[in-house]
Amino acid sequence: MNHKKATSLLATASYDMKVNIWSDRDFSLVRSLAGHESKVASSDITADSSCIATVSRDRTIKLWTSSSN
């Protein structure tokens, strides 16, 4: 799990190959990021919440923006 105090978002990396983005205000699911082919090992959010980086055991790093699918 990763939380930046400057944002209102939490990111959770998961063994189901997804990263879930949550609101820290009401803990509702904001977005689910899928695209890795193995377990997601880590995630991080920029201070302004504009970009999320994810690292997977499939040996890939993905950068997601608020407009990414």
TORKOL-260519 format. One record per atom (N, C-alpha, C, CB): residue number from 1; residue in one letter; atom name; x, z, y. Coordinates in steps of 0.1 Angstrom, whole numbers. Each point is the difference from the previous one (the first is absolute). Glycine has a CB too. Example, Ala and Ser with C-alpha at 12.3 -4.5 7.8 and 13.67 -1.06 7.14 Angstrom:
BEGIN
  zake  lumba  vexvo     c1     c3     c2
     1      A      N    132     78    -57
     1      A     CA     -9      0     12
     1      A      C      9      0     12
     1      A     CB    -19     12    -12
     2      S      N     15    -19     23
     2      S     CA      9      0     11
     2      S      C     -8      8     11
     2      S     CB     12    -22     -6
END
This chain:
BEGIN
  zake  lumba  vexvo     c1     c3     c2
     1      M      N      8      0    -12
     1      M     CA     -8      0     12
     1      M      C      9      0     12
     1      M     CB    -19     12    -12
     2      N      N     14    -19     23
     2      N     CA      8      0     12
     2      N      C    -10      1     12
     2      N     CB     18    -14    -11
     3      H      N    -15     22     20
     3      H     CA     -8      3     12
     3      H      C      8      0     12
     3      H     CB    -17     13    -13
     4      K      N     14    -21     23
     4      K     CA      7      1     13
     4      K      C     -9      8     10
     4      K     CB     12    -22     -5
     5      K      N     -6     32     11
     5      K     CA     -8      8     10
     5      K      C     -5     -8     11
     5      K     CB     14     19     -6
     6      A      N     -7    -30     10
     6      A     CA     -4     -8     12
     6      A      C    -12     -9     -4
     6      A     CB     23      0      8
     7      T      N    -26     -1    -21
     7      T     CA    -12     -9     -4
     7      T      C    -11      9     -6
     7      T     CB     16    -19     -4
     8      S      N    -26     13      1
     8      S     CA    -11      7     -7
     8      S      C     -2     -5    -14
     8      S     CB    -12      3     22
     9      L      N     23     -8    -28
     9      L     CA     -1     -6    -13
     9      L      C      9      7    -10
     9      L     CB     -5    -22     11
    10      L      N      1     22    -24
    10      L     CA      8      4    -11
    10      L      C      1    -11     -9
    10      L     CB     -8     24      2
    11      A      N     20    -26     -8
    11      A     CA      2    -10    -11
    11      A      C      4      6    -13
    11      A     CB      7    -17     18
    12      T      N    -14     14    -28
    12      T     CA      4      5    -14
    12      T      C      4    -12     -9
    12      T     CB    -16     19      3
    13      A      N     28    -18     -8
    13      A     CA      5     -9    -10
    13      A      C     -5      4    -14
    13      A     CB     20     -5     14
    14      S      N    -22     -5    -23
    14      S     CA     -7      4    -12
    14      S      C      6     -8    -12
    14      S     CB    -20      5     13
    15      Y      N     18      0    -25
    15      Y     CA      4     -7    -12
    15      Y      C    -10    -11     -4
    15      Y     CB     11     21     -7
    16      D      N    -22    -22     14
    16      D     CA    -10    -11     -2
    16      D      C      4    -13      7
    16      D     CB    -18     17     -4
    17      M      N     30    -17     10
    17      M     CA      6    -12      7
    17      M      C     -7     -2     13
    17      M     CB      5    -10    -22
    18      K      N    -11     20     28
    18      K     CA     -6      0     13
    18      K      C      5     10      9
    18      K     CB    -21     -9    -10
    19      V      N     19      7     23
    19      V     CA      2     10     10
    19      V      C    -13      2      8
    19      V     CB     25     -6      2
    20      N      N    -29     18     -1
    20      N     CA    -13      3      7
    20      N      C      3      6     13
    20      N     CB    -12      3    -22
    21      I      N      5     -8     32
    21      I     CA      1      5     14
    21      I      C    -12      8      3
    21      I     CB     15    -20      7
    22      W      N    -13     32     -3
    22      W     CA    -11     10      3
    22      W      C      0      4     14
    22      W     CB      1      8    -23
    23      S      N    -13     -5     28
    23      S     CA     -1      6     14
    23      S      C      3     15     -2
    23      S     CB    -17    -17      8
    24      D      N     25     23      1
    24      D     CA      3     14     -2
    24      D      C    -11      8      8
    24      D     CB     25     -4     -2
    25      R      N    -34     -2      8
    25      R     CA    -11      7      7
    25      R      C    -11      4    -10
    25      R     CB      5    -13     21
    26      D      N     -9      4    -30
    26      D     CA    -11      3     -9
    26      D      C      4     -4    -15
    26      D     CB    -16     -3     19
    27      F      N     29     -1    -21
    27      F     CA      5     -3    -13
    27      F      C     -7    -12     -7
    27      F     CB      7     24     -2
    28      S      N    -13    -32     10
    28      S     CA     -7    -12     -5
    28      S      C     10    -11     -3
    28      S     CB    -21      6     12
    29      L      N     19    -14    -22
    29      L     CA      9    -11     -3
    29      L      C     -2    -11     11
    29      L     CB     -2      5    -25
    30      V      N     13     -9     31
    30      V     CA      0    -10     11
    30      V      C      3    -13     -6
    30      V     CB      7     17     17
    31      R      N      2    -18    -27
    31      R     CA      5    -12     -5
    31      R      C      7      2    -13
    31      R     CB      2    -10     23
    32      S      N     -2      1    -32
    32      S     CA      7      0    -13
    32      S      C      9    -12      0
    32      S     CB    -18     13    -12
    33      L      N     31    -11     10
    33      L     CA     10    -12      0
    33      L      C      4     -2    -15
    33      L     CB      8      6     24
    34      A      N    -11    -18    -28
    34      A     CA      4     -5    -14
    34      A      C      9    -12      1
    34      A     CB    -22     10     -9
    35      G      N     31    -11      0
    35      G     CA      9    -12      1
    35      G      C     13      2     -9
    35      G     CB    -10     -5     23
    36      H      N     13     18    -25
    36      H     CA     12      2     -9
    36      H      C     -4     -2    -14
    36      H     CB      9     17     16
    37      E      N      1    -20    -24
    37      E     CA     -2     -3    -15
    37      E      C      5     12     -8
    37      E     CB      3    -24      4
    38      S      N      0     35      2
    38      S     CA      3     13     -7
    38      S      C     -3     12      8
    38      S     CB     19    -12    -12
    39      K      N    -16     23      7
    39      K     CA     -3     13      8
    39      K      C      6      0     13
    39      K     CB     -1     12    -21
    40      V      N     -6     -7     31
    40      V     CA      5      1     14
    40      V      C      7     13      1
    40      V     CB    -18    -14     10
    41      A      N     31     14     -7
    41      A     CA      8     12      1
    41      A      C      0      7     13
    41      A     CB     14    -11    -17
    42      S      N    -16      4     28
    42      S     CA      1      6     13
    42      S      C     -7     -8     10
    42      S     CB     21     10     -6
    43      S      N    -25     -4     17
    43      S     CA     -6     -7     11
    43      S      C      3      7     13
    43      S     CB    -19     -8    -14
    44      D      N     19      1     25
    44      D     CA      2      6     13
    44      D      C     -8     -8     11
    44      D     CB     24      8     -7
    45      I      N    -28     -1     17
    45      I     CA     -8     -5     11
    45      I      C      8      1     13
    45      I     CB    -22      6    -12
    46      T      N     22    -17     20
    46      T     CA      7      1     13
    46      T      C     -8     10      9
    46      T     CB      9    -24     -2
    47      A      N     -2     29     12
    47      A     CA     -7     10      9
    47      A      C    -12     -5      7
    47      A     CB     22     10      3
    48      D      N    -23    -23     -1
    48      D     CA    -12     -5      7
    48      D      C    -10     -6    -10
    48      D     CB     14     -5     20
    49      S      N    -12      7    -33
    49      S     CA     -9     -4    -11
    49      S      C     -1    -15     -1
    49      S     CB    -13     21      3
    50      S      N     21    -29      3
    50      S     CA     -1    -14      0
    50      S      C      6     -6    -13
    50      S     CB      1      0     25
    51      C      N      7      7    -32
    51      C     CA      7     -6    -12
    51      C      C      2     11    -10
    51      C     CB     12    -17     14
    52      I      N    -14     13    -27
    52      I     CA      2      9    -11
    52      I      C     10     -7     -9
    52      I     CB    -24     10      2
    53      A      N     34     -3     -7
    53      A     CA     10     -5     -9
    53      A      C     -3      7    -14
    53      A     CB     17     -4     19
    54      T      N    -16     -4    -29
    54      T     CA     -2      5    -14
    54      T      C     11     -5     -9
    54      T     CB    -25      1      3
    55      V      N     29      8    -12
    55      V     CA     10     -4    -10
    55      V      C     -5      3    -14
    55      V     CB     18      6     17
    56      S      N    -15    -16    -25
    56      S     CA     -6      1    -14
    56      S      C     11     -1    -10
    56      S     CB    -21    -10      8
    57      R      N     18     15    -20
    57      R     CA      9     -1    -12
    57      R      C      1    -15     -4
    57      R     CB     -6     24     -7
    58      D      N     -1    -33     12
    58      D     CA      2    -14     -3
    58      D      C     11     -6      8
    58      D     CB    -24     -2     -5
    59      R      N     31     11     12
    59      R     CA     12     -4      8
    59      R      C     -3     -8     13
    59      R     CB     13      1    -21
    60      T      N    -25      2     26
    60      T     CA     -4     -7     13
    60      T      C     -3     10     10
    60      T     CB     -9    -19    -13
    61      I      N     11     14     26
    61      I     CA     -4      8     12
    61      I      C    -10     -9      7
    61      I     CB     22     12      2
    62      K      N    -33     -6      2
    62      K     CA    -11     -8      7
    62      K      C     -2      7     13
    62      K     CB    -11     -8    -21
    63      L      N      9      0     31
    63      L     CA     -4      4     14
    63      L      C    -14     -4      2
    63      L     CB     24     -1      9
    64      W      N    -32     10     -5
    64      W     CA    -14     -3      3
    64      W      C     -3      3     14
    64      W     CB     -6      6    -24
    65      T      N     -2    -14     31
    65      T     CA     -5      2     13
    65      T      C    -15      2      0
    65      T     CB     19    -14     10
    66      S      N    -24     19      1
    66      S     CA    -14      2      0
    66      S      C     -9    -12     -2
    66      S     CB      5     18     16
    67      S      N      1    -30    -15
    67      S     CA     -7    -12     -3
    67      S      C      3     -6    -13
    67      S     CB      0     -4     24
    68      S      N      9     10    -32
    68      S     CA      4     -5    -14
    68      S      C    -12      1     -9
    68      S     CB     24      7      4
    69      N      N    -24    -16    -14
    69      N     CA    -10      1    -11
    69      N      C      6      6    -12
    69      N     CB    -12    -19      9
END
